[in-house]
């Protein structure tokens, strides 16, 4: 243990301090020499022996000593501390003033600066204003008139028009006050308080249509929402963080019913598409019965036709002559006329008796009317309830039908004990996308399937073929 201590002390006592990170004291123990192969020509000069290694270390030491003598005027380890360090007593403001002119731009700024000494051509069109001289002369004229107190012609015409329209506004307003005049001749032409529209207030629709261009009316359908559902629906209480036992069980029951309906639909489809079993497979007997279906009944009908009375005449036989009707006498015509008159008279008398009898049935008629009104009101309520229920349901906007997303539910064993260990369920982006579909803002969609235009062609490359062979 004494040898390293002496070596360390000897290195410290030598007073050598190099400028470079790789410089070291030659008196200090060197690192373990890395040996390599010497059987090649390129390694002959590298591994010539320990004398070459010692010569390289001595050359590096002498080079470091010469660098210290040139830079510091001698070995740094032999110089006193006063020549190496100094106490800075200056102020930051003074140093900033001294170094203000010495600050240089960054290298990246110098690189981005143009190398050419020729300035870029000036874009004259970018500095030109259409009718610039004319507008400048108008502005100077307005300033001169404003100094004299003269009102410009445009503003005078506007004020004269408003003064002329005041009597008409007073008659149309029937004594109501008129709003303030527009300051400086400026007003909003789209506002309801436009001073130019006041003379037309209360006029006939046809007069306004022929006199003034009316605005485009906003369609009433744009005022209605496509669905009454809220944009963001609140999840059930069982899906919240740290839910109660009853709320969580209710959500689990709802998810169980959804899965049960889905399983029943799958079983029904499988039952309809499954292949018949050996017991249900058709046999020769059942196939023969299906072929003879309806033949036995037709034969029975043919036997009954033999007992039919008369057969229809052949199409070649002439039709029988029509029976001759005798001409009615005057007495027969008079009696028929009197019988029709008596029948109409009896019907009229019966109608009068029925109307008189209805006076005594007012109570029962009133009860029937009430029952009818109650039935109509019930049907109206049913229609409104059905309409409200359909208003919250998604409509069929495209070829696909809207399907409700899966319920975001966690099992009892998956409930987190703290908010840090809570695992998120579902996707916010998918939830918003389904909400837009449910509120009839967009049609239900599905991910587009990639259809390859050309079939894939597999080619075995030569390099791979050489490896596999």
Sine and cosine of phi, psi and omega as CSV:
sin_phi,cos_phi,sin_psi,cos_psi,sin_omega,cos_omega
0.00,0.00,-0.23,0.97,-0.04,-1.00
-0.98,0.20,-0.50,0.86,-0.08,-1.00
-0.91,0.42,-0.73,0.68,0.03,-1.00
-0.88,0.47,-0.59,0.81,-0.01,-1.00
-0.89,0.45,-0.68,0.74,0.02,-1.00
-0.91,0.42,-0.64,0.77,-0.01,-1.00
-0.90,0.43,-0.69,0.73,0.01,-1.00
-0.89,0.45,-0.65,0.76,0.01,-1.00
-0.94,0.35,-0.57,0.82,0.04,-1.00
-0.92,0.39,-0.59,0.81,0.05,-1.00
-0.92,0.39,-0.60,0.80,0.01,-1.00
-0.95,0.32,-0.55,0.84,-0.04,-1.00
-0.98,0.20,-0.28,0.96,-0.03,-1.00
-0.94,0.35,-0.41,0.91,0.05,-1.00
0.97,0.26,0.39,0.92,0.00,-1.00
-1.00,-0.06,0.77,-0.64,0.05,-1.00
-0.66,-0.75,0.93,-0.38,-0.07,-1.00
-1.00,0.03,0.41,-0.91,0.05,-1.00
-0.98,0.20,-0.60,0.80,-0.09,-1.00
-0.99,0.11,0.38,-0.93,0.01,-1.00
-0.95,0.33,-0.48,0.88,-0.03,-1.00
-1.00,0.04,-0.10,1.00,-0.03,-1.00
-0.97,0.24,0.62,-0.79,0.00,-1.00
-0.59,-0.81,0.25,-0.97,0.01,-1.00
-0.96,0.28,0.79,-0.61,0.01,-1.00
-0.92,0.39,-0.38,0.92,0.05,-1.00
-0.97,0.23,-0.28,0.96,-0.01,-1.00
-0.97,0.26,0.44,-0.90,0.01,-1.00
-0.91,0.42,0.69,-0.72,-0.01,-1.00
-0.99,0.16,0.19,-0.98,0.01,-1.00
-0.97,0.23,0.22,-0.98,0.01,-1.00
-0.93,0.37,0.78,-0.62,-0.07,-1.00
-0.96,0.29,0.73,-0.68,0.01,-1.00
-1.00,0.07,0.86,-0.51,-0.02,-1.00
-1.00,-0.09,0.45,-0.89,0.03,-1.00
-0.59,-0.81,-0.09,-1.00,-0.01,-1.00
-0.96,0.26,0.61,-0.79,0.00,-1.00
-0.88,-0.47,0.22,0.98,-0.06,-1.00
-1.00,0.01,0.13,0.99,0.04,-1.00
-0.89,-0.45,0.37,-0.93,-0.11,-0.99
-0.94,0.34,-0.55,0.84,-0.05,-1.00
-0.95,0.32,-0.26,0.97,0.00,-1.00
-0.99,-0.14,0.02,1.00,-0.05,-1.00
-0.92,0.40,-0.74,0.68,-0.03,-1.00
-0.95,0.32,-0.50,0.87,-0.04,-1.00
-0.96,0.29,-0.63,0.78,-0.05,-1.00
-0.92,-0.39,0.91,0.42,0.01,-1.00
-1.00,0.01,-0.20,0.98,0.03,-1.00
0.72,-0.69,0.01,-1.00,-0.01,-1.00
-0.94,0.35,-0.38,0.93,0.01,-1.00
-0.92,0.40,-0.64,0.77,0.03,-1.00
-0.91,0.42,-0.64,0.77,0.02,-1.00
-0.91,0.42,-0.66,0.75,0.03,-1.00
-0.91,0.42,-0.61,0.79,0.02,-1.00
-0.91,0.40,-0.62,0.79,0.03,-1.00
-0.91,0.41,-0.67,0.74,0.02,-1.00
-0.91,0.43,-0.64,0.77,0.02,-1.00
-0.91,0.41,-0.63,0.78,0.06,-1.00
-0.90,0.44,-0.64,0.77,0.04,-1.00
-0.91,0.41,-0.61,0.79,0.01,-1.00
-0.92,0.40,-0.72,0.70,-0.01,-1.00
-0.90,0.43,-0.60,0.80,0.04,-1.00
-0.91,0.41,-0.63,0.78,0.02,-1.00
-0.92,0.38,-0.64,0.77,0.03,-1.00
-0.90,0.43,-0.66,0.75,0.04,-1.00
-0.90,0.43,-0.59,0.80,0.04,-1.00
-0.90,0.43,-0.66,0.75,0.02,-1.00
-0.91,0.40,-0.62,0.78,0.01,-1.00
-0.92,0.39,-0.60,0.80,0.03,-1.00
-0.95,0.30,-0.62,0.79,-0.10,-1.00
-1.00,0.09,-0.70,0.71,-0.10,-0.99
-0.94,-0.34,-0.05,1.00,-0.01,-1.00
0.98,0.20,0.37,0.93,-0.01,-1.00
0.48,-0.88,-0.05,-1.00,0.02,-1.00
-0.94,0.35,0.69,-0.73,-0.03,-1.00
-0.93,0.36,-0.55,0.84,-0.03,-1.00
-0.93,0.36,-0.40,0.91,-0.03,-1.00
-1.00,0.00,-0.14,0.99,-0.05,-1.00
-1.00,0.07,0.50,-0.86,0.05,-1.00
-0.96,0.28,0.26,-0.97,-0.02,-1.00
-0.92,0.39,-0.51,0.86,-0.05,-1.00
-0.91,0.41,-0.48,0.88,-0.01,-1.00
-0.99,0.12,-0.31,0.95,-0.01,-1.00
-0.99,-0.11,-0.53,0.85,-0.06,-1.00
-0.84,-0.55,0.42,-0.91,0.04,-1.00
-0.57,-0.82,0.36,-0.93,-0.02,-1.00
-0.99,-0.11,0.86,-0.51,-0.03,-1.00
-1.00,0.10,0.93,-0.37,0.01,-1.00
-0.94,-0.34,0.14,0.99,-0.03,-1.00
-0.99,0.14,0.21,-0.98,0.01,-1.00
-0.98,-0.19,0.41,-0.91,-0.02,-1.00
-0.92,0.39,-0.59,0.80,-0.01,-1.00
-0.91,0.42,-0.65,0.76,0.02,-1.00
-0.92,0.40,-0.67,0.75,0.03,-1.00
-0.90,0.43,-0.59,0.81,0.01,-1.00
-0.90,0.43,-0.64,0.77,0.02,-1.00
-0.92,0.38,-0.62,0.79,-0.01,-1.00
-0.94,0.35,-0.61,0.80,-0.06,-1.00
-1.00,-0.09,0.17,0.99,-0.06,-1.00
-0.92,0.40,-0.64,0.77,-0.01,-1.00
-0.99,0.15,-0.19,0.98,-0.06,-1.00
-1.00,-0.05,-0.09,1.00,-0.01,-1.00
-0.93,0.35,0.74,-0.67,-0.03,-1.00
-0.92,-0.38,0.49,-0.87,0.05,-1.00
-0.93,0.37,0.32,-0.95,0.01,-1.00
-0.93,0.37,0.38,-0.93,-0.02,-1.00
-0.90,0.43,-0.61,0.79,-0.02,-1.00
-0.92,0.39,-0.54,0.84,0.06,-1.00
-0.94,0.35,-0.59,0.80,0.04,-1.00
-0.92,0.38,-0.56,0.83,0.00,-1.00
-0.94,0.35,-0.62,0.79,-0.06,-1.00
-0.97,0.22,-0.24,0.97,0.01,-1.00
-0.95,0.32,0.55,-0.84,-0.01,-1.00
-0.92,0.40,0.62,-0.79,0.01,-1.00
-0.99,0.12,-0.47,0.88,-0.07,-1.00
-0.97,0.25,0.62,-0.78,0.05,-1.00
-1.00,0.07,-0.12,0.99,0.01,-1.00
-0.99,0.12,0.85,-0.53,0.00,-1.00
-0.93,0.37,0.43,-0.90,0.01,-1.00
-0.94,0.34,0.56,-0.83,-0.01,-1.00
-0.92,0.40,0.64,-0.77,-0.03,-1.00
-0.98,0.21,0.76,-0.65,0.02,-1.00
-0.99,0.16,0.98,-0.20,-0.08,-1.00
-0.94,0.35,-0.59,0.80,-0.04,-1.00
-0.91,0.42,-0.47,0.88,-0.01,-1.00
-0.94,0.35,-0.40,0.92,-0.02,-1.00
-0.98,-0.17,-0.02,1.00,-0.01,-1.00
-1.00,-0.01,0.57,-0.82,0.05,-1.00
-0.89,-0.46,0.75,-0.66,0.02,-1.00
-0.87,0.49,0.75,-0.66,-0.03,-1.00
0.83,0.55,0.64,0.77,-0.08,-1.00
-0.91,0.42,-0.68,0.73,-0.01,-1.00
-0.92,0.40,-0.63,0.78,-0.01,-1.00
-0.91,0.40,-0.69,0.72,0.02,-1.00
-0.91,0.41,-0.60,0.80,0.03,-1.00
-0.90,0.43,-0.67,0.74,0.02,-1.00
-0.91,0.42,-0.62,0.78,0.03,-1.00
-0.90,0.44,-0.65,0.76,0.01,-1.00
-0.91,0.42,-0.65,0.76,0.05,-1.00
-0.90,0.43,-0.61,0.79,0.03,-1.00
-0.91,0.41,-0.64,0.77,0.03,-1.00
-0.90,0.45,-0.65,0.76,0.01,-1.00
-0.90,0.43,-0.64,0.77,0.04,-1.00
-0.91,0.42,-0.68,0.73,0.01,-1.00
-0.92,0.40,-0.59,0.81,0.03,-1.00
-0.92,0.40,-0.58,0.82,0.06,-1.00
-0.91,0.42,-0.60,0.80,0.02,-1.00
-0.98,0.18,-0.28,0.96,-0.06,-1.00
1.00,0.03,0.32,0.95,-0.01,-1.00
-1.00,-0.04,0.73,-0.69,0.00,-1.00
-0.99,0.10,0.69,-0.72,0.02,-1.00
-0.90,0.43,0.32,-0.95,-0.09,-1.00
-0.91,0.42,-0.64,0.76,-0.01,-1.00
-0.88,0.47,-0.68,0.74,0.00,-1.00
-0.94,0.34,-0.56,0.83,0.04,-1.00
-0.91,0.42,-0.67,0.75,0.03,-1.00
-0.90,0.44,-0.63,0.78,0.02,-1.00
-0.91,0.42,-0.68,0.73,0.02,-1.00
-0.91,0.42,-0.62,0.78,0.03,-1.00
-0.90,0.43,-0.62,0.78,0.01,-1.00
-0.92,0.40,-0.64,0.77,0.03,-1.00
-0.93,0.38,-0.61,0.79,0.04,-1.00
-0.91,0.42,-0.60,0.80,0.02,-1.00
-0.94,0.34,-0.51,0.86,-0.05,-1.00
-1.00,0.09,-0.14,0.99,-0.03,-1.00
-0.90,0.43,-0.71,0.71,0.03,-1.00
-0.87,0.50,-0.67,0.75,0.01,-1.00
-0.90,0.44,-0.61,0.80,0.03,-1.00
-0.93,0.38,-0.60,0.80,0.01,-1.00
-0.91,0.41,-0.65,0.76,0.03,-1.00
-0.92,0.38,-0.62,0.79,-0.02,-1.00
-0.95,0.31,-0.54,0.84,-0.04,-1.00
-0.99,0.14,-0.23,0.97,0.02,-1.00
0.81,0.58,0.78,0.63,0.09,-1.00
1.00,-0.03,-0.12,0.99,-0.01,-1.00
-0.97,0.23,0.49,-0.87,-0.03,-1.00
-0.94,0.34,0.50,-0.87,0.01,-1.00
-0.98,-0.22,0.58,-0.82,-0.04,-1.00
-0.91,0.41,0.15,-0.99,-0.02,-1.00
-0.93,0.38,0.43,-0.90,-0.01,-1.00
-0.95,0.30,0.51,-0.86,0.02,-1.00
-0.92,0.40,0.75,-0.66,-0.04,-1.00
-0.97,0.23,0.80,-0.60,0.07,-1.00
0.96,0.29,0.19,0.98,0.02,-1.00
0.98,0.19,0.25,0.97,0.01,-1.00
-0.93,-0.36,0.64,-0.77,0.02,-1.00
-0.38,-0.92,0.26,-0.97,-0.02,-1.00
-1.00,-0.04,0.90,-0.44,-0.05,-1.00
-0.96,0.29,-0.28,0.96,-0.02,-1.00
-1.00,-0.09,-0.13,0.99,-0.03,-1.00
-0.98,0.18,0.33,-0.94,0.03,-1.00
-0.96,0.28,-0.30,0.96,-0.01,-1.00
-0.99,-0.16,0.54,0.84,0.01,-1.00
-0.92,0.38,0.83,-0.55,-0.05,-1.00
-0.91,0.42,-0.41,0.91,0.00,-1.00
-0.98,0.22,-0.33,0.94,0.01,-1.00
-1.00,-0.03,-0.15,0.99,-0.03,-1.00
-0.91,0.42,-0.62,0.78,0.03,-1.00
-0.89,0.45,-0.37,0.93,-0.03,-1.00
-1.00,-0.03,0.07,1.00,-0.03,-1.00
-0.95,0.31,0.72,-0.69,0.04,-1.00
0.99,0.15,0.14,0.99,-0.01,-1.00
-0.99,0.12,0.19,-0.98,-0.01,-1.00
-0.94,0.35,0.49,-0.87,-0.04,-1.00
-0.90,0.44,-0.66,0.75,0.00,-1.00
-0.92,0.40,-0.61,0.79,0.04,-1.00
-0.90,0.44,-0.69,0.73,0.03,-1.00
-0.92,0.40,-0.58,0.81,0.00,-1.00
-0.92,0.40,-0.60,0.80,0.00,-1.00
-0.99,0.11,-0.39,0.92,-0.10,-1.00
-1.00,-0.08,-0.70,0.72,-0.12,-0.99
-0.81,-0.58,0.56,-0.83,0.06,-1.00
-0.97,0.23,0.88,-0.48,-0.05,-1.00
-0.99,0.16,0.42,-0.91,0.05,-1.00
-0.97,0.25,0.40,-0.92,0.05,-1.00
-0.96,0.30,0.81,-0.59,-0.02,-1.00
-0.97,0.26,0.67,-0.75,0.04,-1.00
-0.96,0.27,0.80,-0.60,-0.02,-1.00
-0.87,0.50,0.57,-0.82,-0.02,-1.00
-0.92,0.40,-0.44,0.90,-0.02,-1.00
-0.93,0.37,-0.40,0.92,0.02,-1.00
-0.97,0.24,-0.30,0.95,0.04,-1.00
-0.99,0.17,-0.32,0.95,-0.03,-1.00
-1.00,-0.08,0.60,-0.80,0.07,-1.00
-0.98,0.19,0.58,-0.81,0.01,-1.00
-0.91,0.41,-0.35,0.94,0.01,-1.00
-0.45,-0.89,0.52,-0.86,0.01,-1.00
-1.00,0.05,0.00,1.00,0.00,-1.00
-0.95,0.32,0.55,-0.83,0.05,-1.00
-0.95,0.33,0.39,-0.92,-0.02,-1.00
-0.91,0.41,-0.61,0.79,0.01,-1.00
-0.84,-0.55,0.92,-0.40,0.01,-1.00
-1.00,0.03,0.64,-0.77,0.01,-1.00
-0.99,0.16,0.75,-0.66,-0.02,-1.00
-0.94,0.34,0.34,-0.94,0.06,-1.00
-0.88,0.48,0.32,-0.95,-0.04,-1.00
-0.91,0.42,-0.44,0.90,0.00,-1.00
-0.95,0.30,-0.28,0.96,0.00,-1.00
-1.00,-0.06,0.05,1.00,-0.01,-1.00
-0.99,0.12,0.07,-1.00,0.03,-1.00
-0.97,0.25,0.73,-0.68,0.01,-1.00
0.81,0.59,0.88,0.47,-0.04,-1.00
-0.98,0.21,0.24,-0.97,0.09,-1.00
-0.97,0.26,0.28,-0.96,-0.05,-1.00
-0.91,0.41,-0.68,0.74,-0.03,-1.00
-0.91,0.41,-0.68,0.73,-0.01,-1.00
-0.91,0.41,-0.64,0.77,0.00,-1.00
-0.93,0.38,-0.62,0.79,0.04,-1.00
-0.92,0.38,-0.59,0.81,0.05,-1.00
-0.91,0.42,-0.64,0.77,0.04,-1.00
-0.93,0.38,-0.61,0.79,0.05,-1.00
-0.90,0.43,-0.62,0.78,0.04,-1.00
-0.91,0.42,-0.64,0.77,0.04,-1.00
-0.90,0.44,-0.69,0.73,0.05,-1.00
-0.91,0.41,-0.57,0.82,0.03,-1.00
-0.91,0.41,-0.64,0.77,0.02,-1.00
-0.91,0.41,-0.62,0.78,0.04,-1.00
-0.90,0.45,-0.71,0.70,0.02,-1.00
-0.91,0.42,-0.57,0.82,0.01,-1.00
-0.92,0.40,-0.66,0.75,0.05,-1.00
-0.91,0.42,-0.64,0.77,0.02,-1.00
-0.91,0.41,-0.62,0.78,0.02,-1.00
-0.93,0.38,-0.63,0.78,0.04,-1.00
-0.90,0.43,-0.64,0.77,0.03,-1.00
-0.90,0.43,-0.65,0.76,0.04,-1.00
-0.91,0.42,-0.65,0.76,0.03,-1.00
-0.91,0.42,-0.62,0.78,0.02,-1.00
-0.90,0.44,-0.70,0.72,0.03,-1.00
-0.90,0.43,-0.64,0.77,0.03,-1.00
-0.92,0.38,-0.60,0.80,0.02,-1.00
-0.92,0.38,-0.57,0.82,0.01,-1.00
-0.97,0.26,-0.48,0.88,-0.07,-1.00
-0.98,-0.20,-0.05,1.00,-0.07,-1.00
-0.96,0.28,0.39,-0.92,0.01,-1.00
-0.98,0.18,0.68,-0.73,-0.04,-1.00
-0.89,0.46,0.53,-0.85,0.01,-1.00
-0.98,0.22,0.00,-1.00,-0.02,-1.00
-0.91,0.41,-0.57,0.82,0.02,-1.00
-0.95,0.32,-0.53,0.85,-0.03,-1.00
-1.00,-0.04,-0.11,0.99,-0.04,-1.00
-0.93,0.37,0.59,-0.81,-0.01,-1.00
-0.93,0.36,0.58,-0.81,0.06,-1.00
-0.93,-0.38,0.01,-1.00,0.02,-1.00
-0.91,0.42,-0.61,0.79,-0.01,-1.00
-0.91,0.41,-0.72,0.69,0.01,-1.00
-0.92,0.40,-0.57,0.82,0.05,-1.00
-0.92,0.40,-0.62,0.79,0.03,-1.00
-0.92,0.39,-0.61,0.79,0.03,-1.00
-0.91,0.42,-0.64,0.77,0.03,-1.00
-0.90,0.43,-0.60,0.80,0.03,-1.00
-0.94,0.35,-0.56,0.83,-0.01,-1.00
-1.00,0.03,0.12,0.99,-0.04,-1.00
-0.91,0.42,0.86,-0.51,0.03,-1.00
1.00,-0.02,-0.20,0.98,-0.02,-1.00
-0.96,0.28,-0.63,0.77,-0.03,-1.00
-0.91,0.41,-0.64,0.77,0.01,-1.00
-0.91,0.40,-0.61,0.79,0.01,-1.00
-0.91,0.42,-0.62,0.78,0.04,-1.00
-0.91,0.42,-0.61,0.79,0.04,-1.00
-0.91,0.40,-0.61,0.79,0.03,-1.00
-0.91,0.41,-0.60,0.80,0.02,-1.00
-0.92,0.40,-0.62,0.79,0.05,-1.00
-0.91,0.42,-0.58,0.82,0.02,-1.00
-0.95,0.31,-0.42,0.91,-0.02,-1.00
-0.94,0.33,-0.38,0.92,0.01,-1.00
-0.92,0.40,-0.50,0.87,0.00,-1.00
-1.00,0.05,0.08,1.00,0.01,-1.00
-0.91,0.42,0.55,-0.84,-0.11,-0.99
-0.89,0.45,-0.97,0.23,-0.08,-1.00
-0.89,-0.45,0.66,-0.75,0.07,-1.00
-0.99,0.13,0.49,-0.87,0.02,-1.00
-0.91,0.42,0.54,-0.84,-0.03,-1.00
-0.91,0.42,0.49,-0.87,0.04,-1.00
-0.92,0.38,0.50,-0.86,-0.01,-1.00
-0.91,0.42,-0.33,0.94,0.01,-1.00
-0.98,0.19,-0.37,0.93,-0.04,-1.00
-0.94,0.34,0.57,-0.82,0.02,-1.00
-0.95,0.31,0.53,-0.85,0.02,-1.00
-0.93,0.37,0.49,-0.87,0.00,-1.00
-0.92,0.38,0.50,-0.87,0.01,-1.00
-0.93,0.36,0.57,-0.82,0.01,-1.00
-0.95,0.32,0.62,-0.79,-0.02,-1.00
-0.91,0.41,0.63,-0.77,0.01,-1.00
-0.99,0.14,0.75,-0.66,0.01,-1.00
-0.98,-0.20,0.69,-0.72,0.02,-1.00
-0.98,0.18,0.51,-0.86,0.01,-1.00
-0.97,0.25,0.72,-0.69,-0.02,-1.00
-0.96,0.29,0.52,-0.85,0.03,-1.00
-1.00,0.06,0.14,-0.99,0.02,-1.00
-0.92,0.40,-0.58,0.82,0.00,-1.00
-0.91,0.40,-0.66,0.75,0.02,-1.00
-0.91,0.42,-0.64,0.77,0.02,-1.00
-0.91,0.42,-0.65,0.76,0.00,-1.00
-0.91,0.41,-0.64,0.77,0.00,-1.00
-0.92,0.39,-0.63,0.77,0.04,-1.00
-0.90,0.43,-0.62,0.79,0.02,-1.00
-0.92,0.40,-0.66,0.75,0.03,-1.00
-0.92,0.39,-0.60,0.80,0.02,-1.00
-0.91,0.41,-0.65,0.76,0.04,-1.00
-0.90,0.43,-0.65,0.76,0.00,-1.00
-0.90,0.43,-0.68,0.74,0.01,-1.00
-0.91,0.42,-0.61,0.79,0.01,-1.00
-0.92,0.40,-0.67,0.74,0.03,-1.00
-0.91,0.41,-0.60,0.80,0.02,-1.00
-0.91,0.42,-0.66,0.75,0.02,-1.00
-0.90,0.44,-0.65,0.76,0.02,-1.00
-0.90,0.44,-0.64,0.77,0.04,-1.00
-0.91,0.42,-0.69,0.72,0.02,-1.00
-0.89,0.45,-0.60,0.80,0.01,-1.00
-0.92,0.40,-0.63,0.78,0.02,-1.00
-0.91,0.42,-0.63,0.78,0.03,-1.00
-0.91,0.42,-0.67,0.74,0.02,-1.00
-0.90,0.45,-0.62,0.78,0.02,-1.00
-0.91,0.42,-0.63,0.78,0.02,-1.00
-0.93,0.37,-0.62,0.78,0.07,-1.00
-0.91,0.42,-0.60,0.80,-0.02,-1.00
-0.94,0.34,-0.46,0.89,-0.01,-1.00
-0.93,0.38,-0.35,0.94,0.06,-1.00
-0.88,0.47,-0.54,0.84,0.01,-1.00
-1.00,0.09,-0.03,1.00,0.00,-1.00
-0.93,-0.36,0.35,0.94,-0.02,-1.00
-0.88,0.47,-0.62,0.79,-0.02,-1.00
-0.90,0.44,-0.72,0.69,0.01,-1.00
-0.93,0.38,-0.58,0.81,0.03,-1.00
-0.92,0.40,-0.65,0.76,0.04,-1.00
-0.88,0.47,-0.62,0.78,0.04,-1.00
-0.91,0.41,-0.64,0.77,0.05,-1.00
-0.91,0.42,-0.63,0.78,0.02,-1.00
-0.90,0.44,-0.66,0.75,0.02,-1.00
-0.90,0.44,-0.66,0.75,0.03,-1.00
-0.90,0.44,-0.64,0.77,0.02,-1.00
-0.90,0.43,-0.70,0.72,0.03,-1.00
-0.90,0.44,-0.64,0.77,0.04,-1.00
-0.90,0.43,-0.63,0.78,0.03,-1.00
-0.92,0.40,-0.66,0.75,0.05,-1.00
-0.90,0.43,-0.64,0.77,0.04,-1.00
-0.90,0.43,-0.64,0.77,0.03,-1.00
-0.90,0.44,-0.68,0.73,0.04,-1.00
-0.90,0.44,-0.61,0.79,0.02,-1.00
-0.90,0.43,-0.68,0.74,0.04,-1.00
-0.89,0.45,-0.64,0.77,0.02,-1.00
-0.90,0.44,-0.66,0.75,0.02,-1.00
-0.90,0.43,-0.67,0.74,0.01,-1.00
-0.91,0.42,-0.66,0.75,0.02,-1.00
-0.90,0.44,-0.65,0.76,0.03,-1.00
-0.92,0.40,-0.61,0.79,0.02,-1.00
-0.92,0.38,-0.64,0.77,0.05,-1.00
-0.91,0.41,-0.64,0.77,0.02,-1.00
-0.91,0.41,-0.61,0.79,0.02,-1.00
-0.96,0.27,-0.41,0.91,0.01,-1.00
-0.93,0.37,-0.48,0.88,0.01,-1.00
-1.00,0.01,-0.11,0.99,-0.01,-1.00
-1.00,-0.07,0.55,-0.83,0.05,-1.00
-0.95,0.33,0.66,-0.75,0.00,-1.00
-1.00,0.03,0.21,-0.98,0.01,-1.00
-1.00,0.04,0.98,-0.21,-0.05,-1.00
-0.98,-0.18,-0.31,0.95,-0.04,-1.00
-0.58,-0.82,-0.27,-0.96,-0.03,-1.00
-0.97,0.25,-0.33,0.94,0.00,-1.00
-0.99,-0.12,0.47,-0.88,0.01,-1.00
-0.98,-0.19,0.62,-0.79,-0.03,-1.00
-0.93,0.36,0.70,-0.71,0.04,-1.00
-0.85,-0.52,0.75,-0.67,0.00,-1.00
-0.92,0.40,0.63,-0.77,0.04,-1.00
-0.94,0.33,0.26,-0.96,0.03,-1.00
-0.92,0.38,0.55,-0.83,0.03,-1.00
-0.94,0.33,0.69,-0.73,0.03,-1.00
-1.00,0.03,0.99,-0.12,-0.09,-1.00
-0.71,-0.70,0.55,-0.83,0.07,-1.00
-0.90,-0.43,0.57,-0.82,0.03,-1.00
-0.95,0.31,0.19,-0.98,-0.02,-1.00
-0.90,0.44,-0.53,0.85,0.01,-1.00
-0.98,0.20,-0.24,0.97,-0.03,-1.00
-0.99,-0.12,-0.05,1.00,-0.01,-1.00
-0.92,0.40,0.73,-0.69,-0.04,-1.00
-0.99,0.16,0.56,-0.83,0.03,-1.00
-0.99,0.12,-0.39,0.92,0.01,-1.00
-0.64,-0.77,0.24,-0.97,-0.02,-1.00
-0.94,0.33,-0.42,0.91,0.01,-1.00
-0.94,0.35,-0.58,0.82,-0.04,-1.00
-1.00,-0.04,0.16,0.99,-0.01,-1.00
-0.96,0.30,0.76,-0.65,0.01,-1.00
-0.99,-0.14,0.79,-0.62,0.00,-1.00
-0.94,0.35,0.57,-0.82,0.01,-1.00
-0.90,-0.43,0.68,-0.73,0.07,-1.00
0.98,0.22,-0.18,-0.98,-0.03,-1.00
-0.72,-0.70,0.72,-0.69,0.00,-1.00
-0.92,0.40,-0.64,0.77,-0.01,-1.00
-0.91,0.42,-0.69,0.72,0.02,-1.00
-0.92,0.40,-0.59,0.81,0.02,-1.00
-0.90,0.44,-0.68,0.73,0.02,-1.00
-0.92,0.39,-0.61,0.79,0.00,-1.00
-0.91,0.42,-0.67,0.74,0.05,-1.00
-0.93,0.38,-0.55,0.83,0.04,-1.00
-0.91,0.43,-0.64,0.77,0.05,-1.00
-0.90,0.44,-0.62,0.79,0.04,-1.00
-0.93,0.36,-0.64,0.77,-0.03,-1.00
-0.93,0.36,-0.50,0.86,0.01,-1.00
-1.00,-0.02,0.23,0.97,0.11,-0.99
0.89,0.45,0.47,0.88,0.07,-1.00
-1.00,0.06,-0.55,0.84,0.09,-1.00
-0.70,-0.71,0.36,-0.93,0.00,-1.00
-0.99,0.14,0.46,-0.89,0.06,-1.00
-0.88,0.48,0.69,-0.73,-0.07,-1.00
-0.76,-0.65,0.26,-0.97,0.08,-1.00
-0.71,-0.71,0.38,-0.92,-0.05,-1.00
-0.90,0.43,0.73,-0.68,-0.02,-1.00
-0.91,0.41,0.72,-0.70,0.00,-1.00
-1.00,0.03,0.68,-0.73,-0.01,-1.00
-0.98,0.22,0.83,-0.55,0.02,-1.00
-0.91,-0.41,0.89,-0.45,-0.05,-1.00
-0.97,0.25,0.76,-0.65,-0.03,-1.00
-0.97,0.23,-0.69,0.72,0.02,-1.00
-0.89,-0.45,0.56,-0.83,0.00,-1.00
-0.96,0.30,0.44,-0.90,-0.02,-1.00
-0.95,0.30,0.61,-0.79,0.04,-1.00
-0.87,-0.50,0.86,-0.50,-0.02,-1.00
-1.00,-0.09,0.81,-0.59,-0.01,-1.00
-0.83,-0.55,0.79,-0.61,0.03,-1.00
-1.00,0.00,0.90,-0.44,-0.04,-1.00
-0.96,0.28,0.35,-0.94,-0.09,-1.00
-0.93,0.37,-0.63,0.78,-0.01,-1.00
-0.90,0.43,-0.66,0.75,0.02,-1.00
-0.93,0.37,-0.59,0.81,-0.01,-1.00
-0.91,0.41,-0.59,0.80,0.02,-1.00
-0.92,0.40,-0.58,0.81,0.00,-1.00
-0.95,0.32,-0.66,0.75,-0.05,-1.00
-0.95,0.32,-0.52,0.85,0.02,-1.00
-0.95,0.32,0.00,0.00,0.00,0.00
